[in-house]
Amino acid sequence: MADDADLTDAHLEREMQARLAWLRMRQQALPYRGQCYWCGEDVAPPKRWCDAECRDEWERQQRRGA
Ligand SMILES: [Zn+2]
């Protein structure tokens, strides 16, 4: 039988999974546009960010609801 802490963890876990899935969907829906979505540097197709750092920053901004 689960106690309250377990229920909360399970809930948070589901929230996180849902958010990640949403982010991934958003990322996949983004068209290649020739420049990094975060800093505007030129990138080769099919990349949409120069590197993981730019993508992470962009993700963080998306998560803040910007
Ligand atoms: Zn960049």
N, CA, C, O and the ligand as a Tripos MOL2 file, in Angstrom:
@<TRIPOS>MOLECULE
protein
  265   263    67     0     0
PROTEIN
NO_CHARGES

@<TRIPOS>ATOM
      1 N           0.8390   -1.2040    0.0000 N.3       1 MET1
      2 CA          0.0000    0.0000    0.0000 C.3       1 MET1
      3 C           0.8720    1.2520    0.0000 C.2       1 MET1
      4 O           1.8030    1.3630    0.7980 O.2       1 MET1
      5 N           0.5830    2.1600   -0.8610 N.am      2 ALA2
      6 CA          1.4190    3.3550   -1.0120 C.3       2 ALA2
      7 C           1.0730    4.4050    0.0280 C.2       2 ALA2
      8 O          -0.0990    4.6530    0.3110 O.2       2 ALA2
      9 N           2.1050    5.0210    0.5940 N.am      3 ASP3
     10 CA          1.8160    6.1380    1.4970 C.3       3 ASP3
     11 C           1.8010    7.4420    0.6900 C.2       3 ASP3
     12 O           1.9850    7.4320   -0.5270 O.2       3 ASP3
     13 N           1.5810    8.5470    1.3780 N.am      4 ASP4
     14 CA          1.4360    9.8230    0.6820 C.3       4 ASP4
     15 C           2.6800   10.2100   -0.1120 C.2       4 ASP4
     16 O           2.5860   10.7420   -1.2180 O.2       4 ASP4
     17 N           3.8550    9.9320    0.4750 N.am      5 ALA5
     18 CA          5.0990   10.3010   -0.1940 C.3       5 ALA5
     19 C           5.2160    9.5860   -1.5370 C.2       5 ALA5
     20 O           5.6140   10.1800   -2.5390 O.2       5 ALA5
     21 N           4.8630    8.2980   -1.5410 N.am      6 ASP6
     22 CA          4.9400    7.5330   -2.7830 C.3       6 ASP6
     23 C           3.9760    8.0930   -3.8200 C.2       6 ASP6
     24 O           4.3080    8.2110   -5.0000 O.2       6 ASP6
     25 N           2.7940    8.4300   -3.3650 N.am      7 LEU7
     26 CA          1.8040    8.9890   -4.2890 C.3       7 LEU7
     27 C           2.3170   10.2790   -4.9030 C.2       7 LEU7
     28 O           2.1710   10.5090   -6.1040 O.2       7 LEU7
     29 N           2.9200   11.1200   -4.0690 N.am      8 THR8
     30 CA          3.4390   12.3890   -4.5690 C.3       8 THR8
     31 C           4.5470   12.1580   -5.5880 C.2       8 THR8
     32 O           4.5840   12.7970   -6.6400 O.2       8 THR8
     33 N           5.4540   11.2300   -5.2600 N.am      9 ASP9
     34 CA          6.5400   10.9270   -6.1880 C.3       9 ASP9
     35 C           5.9980   10.4400   -7.5190 C.2       9 ASP9
     36 O           6.4520   10.8690   -8.5800 O.2       9 ASP9
     37 N           5.0270    9.5420   -7.4550 N.am     10 ALA10
     38 CA          4.4530    9.0010   -8.6750 C.3      10 ALA10
     39 C           3.8030   10.1140   -9.4860 C.2      10 ALA10
     40 O           3.8890   10.1500  -10.7130 O.2      10 ALA10
     41 N           3.1650   11.0000   -8.7810 N.am     11 HIS11
     42 CA          2.5040   12.1110   -9.4620 C.3      11 HIS11
     43 C           3.5350   13.0100  -10.1440 C.2      11 HIS11
     44 O           3.3910   13.3690  -11.3130 O.2      11 HIS11
     45 N           4.5810   13.3680   -9.3890 N.am     12 LEU12
     46 CA          5.6280   14.2260   -9.9470 C.3      12 LEU12
     47 C           6.2820   13.5700  -11.1560 C.2      12 LEU12
     48 O           6.5620   14.2130  -12.1680 O.2      12 LEU12
     49 N           6.5150   12.2660  -11.0140 N.am     13 GLU13
     50 CA          7.1390   11.5270  -12.1010 C.3      13 GLU13
     51 C           6.2870   11.6160  -13.3690 C.2      13 GLU13
     52 O           6.8070   11.8390  -14.4620 O.2      13 GLU13
     53 N           4.9740   11.4400  -13.2110 N.am     14 ARG14
     54 CA          4.0690   11.5290  -14.3610 C.3      14 ARG14
     55 C           4.0860   12.9130  -14.9680 C.2      14 ARG14
     56 O           4.0990   13.0650  -16.1900 O.2      14 ARG14
     57 N           4.0870   13.9330  -14.1070 N.am     15 GLU15
     58 CA          4.1320   15.3150  -14.5790 C.3      15 GLU15
     59 C           5.3790   15.5440  -15.4320 C.2      15 GLU15
     60 O           5.3230   16.1310  -16.5120 O.2      15 GLU15
     61 N           6.5150   15.0540  -14.9020 N.am     16 MET16
     62 CA          7.7860   15.2620  -15.5780 C.3      16 MET16
     63 C           7.7900   14.5610  -16.9310 C.2      16 MET16
     64 O           8.2440   15.1150  -17.9320 O.2      16 MET16
     65 N           7.2730   13.3280  -16.9430 N.am     17 GLN17
     66 CA          7.2110   12.5700  -18.1960 C.3      17 GLN17
     67 C           6.3550   13.3060  -19.2160 C.2      17 GLN17
     68 O           6.7110   13.4040  -20.3900 O.2      17 GLN17
     69 N           5.2330   13.8160  -18.7550 N.am     18 ALA18
     70 CA          4.3210   14.5190  -19.6520 C.3      18 ALA18
     71 C           4.9900   15.7680  -20.2020 C.2      18 ALA18
     72 O           4.8560   16.0900  -21.3830 O.2      18 ALA18
     73 N           5.7150   16.4710  -19.3290 N.am     19 ARG19
     74 CA          6.3730   17.7000  -19.7670 C.3      19 ARG19
     75 C           7.4780   17.4010  -20.7790 C.2      19 ARG19
     76 O           7.6470   18.1100  -21.7710 O.2      19 ARG19
     77 N           8.2270   16.3270  -20.4960 N.am     20 LEU20
     78 CA          9.3020   15.9400  -21.4090 C.3      20 LEU20
     79 C           8.7420   15.5440  -22.7670 C.2      20 LEU20
     80 O           9.2850   15.9100  -23.8100 O.2      20 LEU20
     81 N           7.6440   14.7900  -22.7380 N.am     21 ALA21
     82 CA          7.0240   14.3590  -23.9880 C.3      21 ALA21
     83 C           6.5520   15.5780  -24.7750 C.2      21 ALA21
     84 O           6.6840   15.6350  -25.9980 O.2      21 ALA21
     85 N           6.0080   16.5390  -24.0600 N.am     22 TRP22
     86 CA          5.5260   17.7600  -24.6960 C.3      22 TRP22
     87 C           6.6870   18.5260  -25.3340 C.2      22 TRP22
     88 O           6.5890   19.0150  -26.4600 O.2      22 TRP22
     89 N           7.8000   18.6160  -24.5740 N.am     23 LEU23
     90 CA          8.9750   19.3220  -25.0890 C.3      23 LEU23
     91 C           9.5140   18.6420  -26.3360 C.2      23 LEU23
     92 O           9.8780   19.2930  -27.3150 O.2      23 LEU23
     93 N           9.5580   17.2960  -26.2750 N.am     24 ARG24
     94 CA         10.0940   16.5530  -27.4090 C.3      24 ARG24
     95 C           9.2160   16.7610  -28.6430 C.2      24 ARG24
     96 O           9.7100   16.8870  -29.7630 O.2      24 ARG24
     97 N           7.9150   16.7930  -28.4100 N.am     25 MET25
     98 CA          6.9880   17.0220  -29.5220 C.3      25 MET25
     99 C           7.2190   18.3910  -30.1260 C.2      25 MET25
    100 O           7.2380   18.5590  -31.3450 O.2      25 MET25
    101 N           7.3920   19.3650  -29.2490 N.am     26 ARG26
    102 CA          7.6450   20.7260  -29.7200 C.3      26 ARG26
    103 C           8.9380   20.8080  -30.5070 C.2      26 ARG26
    104 O           9.0200   21.4830  -31.5340 O.2      26 ARG26
    105 N           9.9600   20.0990  -30.0010 N.am     27 GLN27
    106 CA         11.2540   20.1060  -30.6940 C.3      27 GLN27
    107 C          11.1260   19.5020  -32.0760 C.2      27 GLN27
    108 O          11.6640   20.0250  -33.0520 O.2      27 GLN27
    109 N          10.3910   18.3730  -32.1470 N.am     28 GLN28
    110 CA         10.2660   17.6910  -33.4290 C.3      28 GLN28
    111 C           9.4450   18.5070  -34.4110 C.2      28 GLN28
    112 O           9.6150   18.3940  -35.6250 O.2      28 GLN28
    113 N           8.5560   19.3280  -33.8790 N.am     29 ALA29
    114 CA          7.6950   20.1230  -34.7470 C.3      29 ALA29
    115 C           8.4280   21.3420  -35.2970 C.2      29 ALA29
    116 O           7.9610   21.9780  -36.2420 O.2      29 ALA29
    117 N           9.5790   21.6670  -34.7050 N.am     30 LEU30
    118 CA         10.3140   22.8450  -35.1480 C.3      30 LEU30
    119 C          10.9680   22.5910  -36.4980 C.2      30 LEU30
    120 O          11.6750   21.5960  -36.6640 O.2      30 LEU30
    121 N          10.7470   23.4570  -37.4440 N.am     31 PRO31
    122 CA         11.4060   23.2820  -38.7390 C.3      31 PRO31
    123 C          12.8660   23.7200  -38.6770 C.2      31 PRO31
    124 O          13.2360   24.5900  -37.8890 O.2      31 PRO31
    125 N          13.6790   23.1060  -39.5140 N.am     32 TYR32
    126 CA         15.0590   23.5780  -39.6550 C.3      32 TYR32
    127 C          15.0180   24.9430  -40.3190 C.2      32 TYR32
    128 O          14.3250   25.1280  -41.3200 O.2      32 TYR32
    129 N          15.7430   25.8840  -39.7780 N.am     33 ARG33
    130 CA         15.6630   27.2280  -40.3630 C.3      33 ARG33
    131 C          17.0310   27.8280  -40.6620 C.2      33 ARG33
    132 O          17.1400   29.0000  -41.0230 O.2      33 ARG33
    133 N          18.0860   27.0040  -40.5060 N.am     34 GLY34
    134 CA         19.4090   27.4870  -40.8870 C.3      34 GLY34
    135 C          20.1720   28.1430  -39.7580 C.2      34 GLY34
    136 O          21.3920   28.2900  -39.8290 O.2      34 GLY34
    137 N          19.4570   28.5390  -38.7110 N.am     35 GLN35
    138 CA         20.1260   29.1630  -37.5700 C.3      35 GLN35
    139 C          19.6990   28.5220  -36.2690 C.2      35 GLN35
    140 O          18.5990   27.9830  -36.1440 O.2      35 GLN35
    141 N          20.5920   28.5940  -35.3140 N.am     36 CYS36
    142 CA         20.3020   28.0750  -33.9890 C.3      36 CYS36
    143 C          19.0970   28.8000  -33.4090 C.2      36 CYS36
    144 O          18.9940   30.0240  -33.4800 O.2      36 CYS36
    145 N          18.1880   28.0200  -32.8340 N.am     37 TYR37
    146 CA         16.9840   28.6130  -32.2450 C.3      37 TYR37
    147 C          17.3030   29.4160  -31.0010 C.2      37 TYR37
    148 O          16.5020   30.2350  -30.5510 O.2      37 TYR37
    149 N          18.4900   29.1690  -30.4480 N.am     38 TRP38
    150 CA         18.8110   29.8720  -29.2170 C.3      38 TRP38
    151 C          19.6910   31.0930  -29.4730 C.2      38 TRP38
    152 O          19.3520   32.1920  -29.0350 O.2      38 TRP38
    153 N          20.8150   30.9210  -30.1760 N.am     39 CYS39
    154 CA         21.7520   32.0400  -30.2800 C.3      39 CYS39
    155 C          21.8290   32.6270  -31.6860 C.2      39 CYS39
    156 O          22.4550   33.6670  -31.8900 O.2      39 CYS39
    157 N          21.1870   31.9560  -32.6700 N.am     40 GLY40
    158 CA         21.1460   32.5440  -34.0010 C.3      40 GLY40
    159 C          22.3400   32.2280  -34.8800 C.2      40 GLY40
    160 O          22.4330   32.7240  -36.0030 O.2      40 GLY40
    161 N          23.2730   31.3910  -34.3730 N.am     41 GLU41
    162 CA         24.4150   30.9740  -35.1910 C.3      41 GLU41
    163 C          23.9590   30.1090  -36.3550 C.2      41 GLU41
    164 O          22.9530   29.4080  -36.2420 O.2      41 GLU41
    165 N          24.6680   30.1430  -37.4550 N.am     42 ASP42
    166 CA         24.3610   29.2540  -38.5710 C.3      42 ASP42
    167 C          24.6250   27.8100  -38.1610 C.2      42 ASP42
    168 O          25.6480   27.5100  -37.5440 O.2      42 ASP42
    169 N          23.7010   26.9190  -38.5050 N.am     43 VAL43
    170 CA         23.9020   25.4850  -38.2400 C.3      43 VAL43
    171 C          23.5720   24.6930  -39.4910 C.2      43 VAL43
    172 O          22.7530   25.1120  -40.3090 O.2      43 VAL43
    173 N          24.2310   23.5220  -39.6330 N.am     44 ALA44
    174 CA         24.0060   22.6700  -40.7900 C.3      44 ALA44
    175 C          22.7440   21.8420  -40.5870 C.2      44 ALA44
    176 O          22.4540   21.4370  -39.4610 O.2      44 ALA44
    177 N          21.9810   21.5780  -41.6590 N.am     45 PRO45
    178 CA         20.7830   20.7500  -41.5280 C.3      45 PRO45
    179 C          21.1420   19.3490  -41.0700 C.2      45 PRO45
    180 O          22.2270   18.8810  -41.4150 O.2      45 PRO45
    181 N          20.3190   18.6590  -40.3300 N.am     46 PRO46
    182 CA         19.0040   19.1210  -39.8450 C.3      46 PRO46
    183 C          19.0740   19.7300  -38.4510 C.2      46 PRO46
    184 O          18.0660   19.7650  -37.7450 O.2      46 PRO46
    185 N          20.2390   20.2090  -38.0440 N.am     47 LYS47
    186 CA         20.3790   20.7140  -36.6770 C.3      47 LYS47
    187 C          19.6080   22.0100  -36.4920 C.2      47 LYS47
    188 O          19.5620   22.8570  -37.3840 O.2      47 LYS47
    189 N          19.0030   22.1490  -35.3210 N.am     48 ARG48
    190 CA         18.2670   23.3740  -35.0300 C.3      48 ARG48
    191 C          18.9080   24.1740  -33.9060 C.2      48 ARG48
    192 O          18.5090   25.3000  -33.6080 O.2      48 ARG48
    193 N          19.9310   23.5470  -33.2820 N.am     49 TRP49
    194 CA         20.7340   24.2590  -32.2850 C.3      49 TRP49
    195 C          22.1930   23.9110  -32.5310 C.2      49 TRP49
    196 O          22.4790   22.8420  -33.0700 O.2      49 TRP49
    197 N          23.1230   24.7800  -32.1530 N.am     50 CYS50
    198 CA         24.5380   24.4660  -32.3780 C.3      50 CYS50
    199 C          24.9560   23.2550  -31.5630 C.2      50 CYS50
    200 O          25.6830   22.3930  -32.0570 O.2      50 CYS50
    201 N          24.5060   23.1850  -30.3270 N.am     51 ASP51
    202 CA         24.9230   22.0880  -29.4710 C.3      51 ASP51
    203 C          23.9070   21.8780  -28.3570 C.2      51 ASP51
    204 O          22.8910   22.5690  -28.2750 O.2      51 ASP51
    205 N          24.2060   20.9130  -27.5120 N.am     52 ALA52
    206 CA         23.2680   20.5610  -26.4350 C.3      52 ALA52
    207 C          23.0460   21.7370  -25.4980 C.2      52 ALA52
    208 O          21.9680   21.8910  -24.9240 O.2      52 ALA52
    209 N          24.0810   22.5710  -25.3460 N.am     53 GLU53
    210 CA         23.9610   23.6940  -24.4270 C.3      53 GLU53
    211 C          22.8840   24.6720  -24.9010 C.2      53 GLU53
    212 O          22.0370   25.1160  -24.1250 O.2      53 GLU53
    213 N          22.9390   24.9950  -26.1900 N.am     54 CYS54
    214 CA         21.9380   25.9050  -26.7440 C.3      54 CYS54
    215 C          20.5470   25.2950  -26.6410 C.2      54 CYS54
    216 O          19.5770   25.9780  -26.3120 O.2      54 CYS54
    217 N          20.4620   23.9850  -26.9290 N.am     55 ARG55
    218 CA         19.1550   23.3270  -26.8790 C.3      55 ARG55
    219 C          18.6240   23.3260  -25.4480 C.2      55 ARG55
    220 O          17.4310   23.5320  -25.2240 O.2      55 ARG55
    221 N          19.5160   23.0930  -24.4760 N.am     56 ASP56
    222 CA         19.0860   23.0800  -23.0820 C.3      56 ASP56
    223 C          18.5860   24.4490  -22.6520 C.2      56 ASP56
    224 O          17.5810   24.5610  -21.9500 O.2      56 ASP56
    225 N          19.2940   25.4890  -23.0760 N.am     57 GLU57
    226 CA         18.8670   26.8440  -22.7260 C.3      57 GLU57
    227 C          17.5020   27.1440  -23.3360 C.2      57 GLU57
    228 O          16.6300   27.7360  -22.7000 O.2      57 GLU57
    229 N          17.3480   26.7260  -24.5620 N.am     58 TRP58
    230 CA         16.0720   26.9330  -25.2490 C.3      58 TRP58
    231 C          14.9550   26.1870  -24.5280 C.2      58 TRP58
    232 O          13.8550   26.7080  -24.3430 O.2      58 TRP58
    233 N          15.2650   24.9450  -24.1220 N.am     59 GLU59
    234 CA         14.3000   24.1300  -23.3850 C.3      59 GLU59
    235 C          13.8870   24.8080  -22.0920 C.2      59 GLU59
    236 O          12.7090   24.8490  -21.7360 O.2      59 GLU59
    237 N          14.8840   25.3380  -21.3990 N.am     60 ARG60
    238 CA         14.5840   25.9990  -20.1320 C.3      60 ARG60
    239 C          13.6460   27.1800  -20.3540 C.2      60 ARG60
    240 O          12.7270   27.4230  -19.5730 O.2      60 ARG60
    241 N          13.9000   27.9020  -21.4340 N.am     61 GLN61
    242 CA         13.0440   29.0460  -21.7330 C.3      61 GLN61
    243 C          11.6190   28.5890  -22.0410 C.2      61 GLN61
    244 O          10.6450   29.2020  -21.6020 O.2      61 GLN61
    245 N          11.5170   27.4860  -22.8150 N.am     62 GLN62
    246 CA         10.1900   26.9560  -23.1390 C.3      62 GLN62
    247 C           9.4570   26.5440  -21.8740 C.2      62 GLN62
    248 O           8.2530   26.7650  -21.7400 O.2      62 GLN62
    249 N          10.1970   25.9400  -20.9410 N.am     63 ARG63
    250 CA          9.5730   25.4520  -19.7190 C.3      63 ARG63
    251 C           9.0750   26.6010  -18.8590 C.2      63 ARG63
    252 O           8.1130   26.4490  -18.1070 O.2      63 ARG63
    253 N           9.7320   27.7510  -18.9700 N.am     64 ARG64
    254 CA          9.2590   28.8970  -18.2110 C.3      64 ARG64
    255 C           8.0010   29.4750  -18.8380 C.2      64 ARG64
    256 O           7.3620   30.3710  -18.2870 O.2      64 ARG64
    257 N           7.6610   28.9380  -20.0060 N.am     65 GLY65
    258 CA          6.4240   29.3770  -20.6450 C.3      65 GLY65
    259 C           6.6000   30.5880  -21.5350 C.2      65 GLY65
    260 O           5.6290   31.2650  -21.8710 O.2      65 GLY65
    261 N           7.8480   30.8680  -21.9210 N.am     66 ALA66
    262 CA          8.1090   32.0380  -22.7610 C.3      66 ALA66
    263 C           7.6480   31.7700  -24.1890 C.2      66 ALA66
    264 O           7.7820   32.6370  -25.0530 O.2      66 ALA66
    265 ZN         23.3680   28.2050  -30.5320 Zn       67 ZN67
@<TRIPOS>BOND
     1     1     2 1
     2     2     3 1
     3     3     4 2
     4     3     5 am
     5     5     6 1
     6     6     7 1
     7     7     8 2
     8     7     9 am
     9     9    10 1
    10    10    11 1
    11    11    12 2
    12    11    13 am
    13    13    14 1
    14    14    15 1
    15    15    16 2
    16    15    17 am
    17    17    18 1
    18    18    19 1
    19    19    20 2
    20    19    21 am
    21    21    22 1
    22    22    23 1
    23    23    24 2
    24    23    25 am
    25    25    26 1
    26    26    27 1
    27    27    28 2
    28    27    29 am
    29    29    30 1
    30    30    31 1
    31    31    32 2
    32    31    33 am
    33    33    34 1
    34    34    35 1
    35    35    36 2
    36    35    37 am
    37    37    38 1
    38    38    39 1
    39    39    40 2
    40    39    41 am
    41    41    42 1
    42    42    43 1
    43    43    44 2
    44    43    45 am
    45    45    46 1
    46    46    47 1
    47    47    48 2
    48    47    49 am
    49    49    50 1
    50    50    51 1
    51    51    52 2
    52    51    53 am
    53    53    54 1
    54    54    55 1
    55    55    56 2
    56    55    57 am
    57    57    58 1
    58    58    59 1
    59    59    60 2
    60    59    61 am
    61    61    62 1
    62    62    63 1
    63    63    64 2
    64    63    65 am
    65    65    66 1
    66    66    67 1
    67    67    68 2
    68    67    69 am
    69    69    70 1
    70    70    71 1
    71    71    72 2
    72    71    73 am
    73    73    74 1
    74    74    75 1
    75    75    76 2
    76    75    77 am
    77    77    78 1
    78    78    79 1
    79    79    80 2
    80    79    81 am
    81    81    82 1
    82    82    83 1
    83    83    84 2
    84    83    85 am
    85    85    86 1
    86    86    87 1
    87    87    88 2
    88    87    89 am
    89    89    90 1
    90    90    91 1
    91    91    92 2
    92    91    93 am
    93    93    94 1
    94    94    95 1
    95    95    96 2
    96    95    97 am
    97    97    98 1
    98    98    99 1
    99    99   100 2
   100    99   101 am
   101   101   102 1
   102   102   103 1
   103   103   104 2
   104   103   105 am
   105   105   106 1
   106   106   107 1
   107   107   108 2
   108   107   109 am
   109   109   110 1
   110   110   111 1
   111   111   112 2
   112   111   113 am
   113   113   114 1
   114   114   115 1
   115   115   116 2
   116   115   117 am
   117   117   118 1
   118   118   119 1
   119   119   120 2
   120   119   121 am
   121   121   122 1
   122   122   123 1
   123   123   124 2
   124   123   125 am
   125   125   126 1
   126   126   127 1
   127   127   128 2
   128   127   129 am
   129   129   130 1
   130   130   131 1
   131   131   132 2
   132   131   133 am
   133   133   134 1
   134   134   135 1
   135   135   136 2
   136   135   137 am
   137   137   138 1
   138   138   139 1
   139   139   140 2
   140   139   141 am
   141   141   142 1
   142   142   143 1
   143   143   144 2
   144   143   145 am
   145   145   146 1
   146   146   147 1
   147   147   148 2
   148   147   149 am
   149   149   150 1
   150   150   151 1
   151   151   152 2
   152   151   153 am
   153   153   154 1
   154   154   155 1
   155   155   156 2
   156   155   157 am
   157   157   158 1
   158   158   159 1
   159   159   160 2
   160   159   161 am
   161   161   162 1
   162   162   163 1
   163   163   164 2
   164   163   165 am
   165   165   166 1
   166   166   167 1
   167   167   168 2
   168   167   169 am
   169   169   170 1
   170   170   171 1
   171   171   172 2
   172   171   173 am
   173   173   174 1
   174   174   175 1
   175   175   176 2
   176   175   177 am
   177   177   178 1
   178   178   179 1
   179   179   180 2
   180   179   181 am
   181   181   182 1
   182   182   183 1
   183   183   184 2
   184   183   185 am
   185   185   186 1
   186   186   187 1
   187   187   188 2
   188   187   189 am
   189   189   190 1
   190   190   191 1
   191   191   192 2
   192   191   193 am
   193   193   194 1
   194   194   195 1
   195   195   196 2
   196   195   197 am
   197   197   198 1
   198   198   199 1
   199   199   200 2
   200   199   201 am
   201   201   202 1
   202   202   203 1
   203   203   204 2
   204   203   205 am
   205   205   206 1
   206   206   207 1
   207   207   208 2
   208   207   209 am
   209   209   210 1
   210   210   211 1
   211   211   212 2
   212   211   213 am
   213   213   214 1
   214   214   215 1
   215   215   216 2
   216   215   217 am
   217   217   218 1
   218   218   219 1
   219   219   220 2
   220   219   221 am
   221   221   222 1
   222   222   223 1
   223   223   224 2
   224   223   225 am
   225   225   226 1
   226   226   227 1
   227   227   228 2
   228   227   229 am
   229   229   230 1
   230   230   231 1
   231   231   232 2
   232   231   233 am
   233   233   234 1
   234   234   235 1
   235   235   236 2
   236   235   237 am
   237   237   238 1
   238   238   239 1
   239   239   240 2
   240   239   241 am
   241   241   242 1
   242   242   243 1
   243   243   244 2
   244   243   245 am
   245   245   246 1
   246   246   247 1
   247   247   248 2
   248   247   249 am
   249   249   250 1
   250   250   251 1
   251   251   252 2
   252   251   253 am
   253   253   254 1
   254   254   255 1
   255   255   256 2
   256   255   257 am
   257   257   258 1
   258   258   259 1
   259   259   260 2
   260   259   261 am
   261   261   262 1
   262   262   263 1
   263   263   264 2
@<TRIPOS>SUBSTRUCTURE
     1 MET1         2 RESIDUE 1 A MET
     2 ALA2         6 RESIDUE 1 A ALA
     3 ASP3        10 RESIDUE 1 A ASP
     4 ASP4        14 RESIDUE 1 A ASP
     5 ALA5        18 RESIDUE 1 A ALA
     6 ASP6        22 RESIDUE 1 A ASP
     7 LEU7        26 RESIDUE 1 A LEU
     8 THR8        30 RESIDUE 1 A THR
     9 ASP9        34 RESIDUE 1 A ASP
    10 ALA10       38 RESIDUE 1 A ALA
    11 HIS11       42 RESIDUE 1 A HIS
    12 LEU12       46 RESIDUE 1 A LEU
    13 GLU13       50 RESIDUE 1 A GLU
    14 ARG14       54 RESIDUE 1 A ARG
    15 GLU15       58 RESIDUE 1 A GLU
    16 MET16       62 RESIDUE 1 A MET
    17 GLN17       66 RESIDUE 1 A GLN
    18 ALA18       70 RESIDUE 1 A ALA
    19 ARG19       74 RESIDUE 1 A ARG
    20 LEU20       78 RESIDUE 1 A LEU
    21 ALA21       82 RESIDUE 1 A ALA
    22 TRP22       86 RESIDUE 1 A TRP
    23 LEU23       90 RESIDUE 1 A LEU
    24 ARG24       94 RESIDUE 1 A ARG
    25 MET25       98 RESIDUE 1 A MET
    26 ARG26      102 RESIDUE 1 A ARG
    27 GLN27      106 RESIDUE 1 A GLN
    28 GLN28      110 RESIDUE 1 A GLN
    29 ALA29      114 RESIDUE 1 A ALA
    30 LEU30      118 RESIDUE 1 A LEU
    31 PRO31      122 RESIDUE 1 A PRO
    32 TYR32      126 RESIDUE 1 A TYR
    33 ARG33      130 RESIDUE 1 A ARG
    34 GLY34      134 RESIDUE 1 A GLY
    35 GLN35      138 RESIDUE 1 A GLN
    36 CYS36      142 RESIDUE 1 A CYS
    37 TYR37      146 RESIDUE 1 A TYR
    38 TRP38      150 RESIDUE 1 A TRP
    39 CYS39      154 RESIDUE 1 A CYS
    40 GLY40      158 RESIDUE 1 A GLY
    41 GLU41      162 RESIDUE 1 A GLU
    42 ASP42      166 RESIDUE 1 A ASP
    43 VAL43      170 RESIDUE 1 A VAL
    44 ALA44      174 RESIDUE 1 A ALA
    45 PRO45      178 RESIDUE 1 A PRO
    46 PRO46      182 RESIDUE 1 A PRO
    47 LYS47      186 RESIDUE 1 A LYS
    48 ARG48      190 RESIDUE 1 A ARG
    49 TRP49      194 RESIDUE 1 A TRP
    50 CYS50      198 RESIDUE 1 A CYS
    51 ASP51      202 RESIDUE 1 A ASP
    52 ALA52      206 RESIDUE 1 A ALA
    53 GLU53      210 RESIDUE 1 A GLU
    54 CYS54      214 RESIDUE 1 A CYS
    55 ARG55      218 RESIDUE 1 A ARG
    56 ASP56      222 RESIDUE 1 A ASP
    57 GLU57      226 RESIDUE 1 A GLU
    58 TRP58      230 RESIDUE 1 A TRP
    59 GLU59      234 RESIDUE 1 A GLU
    60 ARG60      238 RESIDUE 1 A ARG
    61 GLN61      242 RESIDUE 1 A GLN
    62 GLN62      246 RESIDUE 1 A GLN
    63 ARG63      250 RESIDUE 1 A ARG
    64 ARG64      254 RESIDUE 1 A ARG
    65 GLY65      258 RESIDUE 1 A GLY
    66 ALA66      262 RESIDUE 1 A ALA
    67 ZN67       265 GROUP 0 **** ****
